[in-house]
């Protein structure tokens, strides 16, 4: 029961869509109503409000990190031993909460920032390696989705190298597959050469 409560709490934390929350607080349009329709930092940036985009990015990343860290801290006190399996389930739960948030009619974002927060929570070096991949690809091509997909493909490899080819790498693989699935429309645009570049209001 304690493990289930932690997992549900992680999902509910993930369901806090900071793109929508920040946009409402700052009097901006609902990010689901313009641009790509995705409630994420990149789409919020299309409003021209860099502060709003930064707060969205920070909030979505922090909730992923917080869910993992809290699970790791609380599991021993709830009689769950080291609780690493519970930690990984909470990592998946907060990520799924972001993709399909119960508070916003299950219309969530694509999960890039939250995935990063989760990876940092699991292993800071794993998060840094994935972030570095995103930054390099984004810098070279100025396409956020391409950078996200490159980081997603390599994250399970980084996890395997850093943590071993066990449950952690498997959990990261599941997150990566979900992230790629959420970017399926971007994949079509990338193949067609029609994907929007970073900083373009469209």
Buried (B, 14 or more C-beta within 10 A) or exposed (E): EBBEEBBEBBBBBBBBBBBBBBBEEEEBEEBBEBBBEBBBBBBBBBBEBEEBBBBBBBBBBBBBBBBBBBBBEBBEEBEBEEBBBBBBBBBBBBBBBBBBBEEBEEBBBBBBBBBBBBBBBBBEBBBBBBBEBBEEBBEEBBBBBBBBBBBBEBBBBBBBEBBEEEBBBBBBBBBBEBBBEBBEBBBEBBEEEEBBEBEEEE
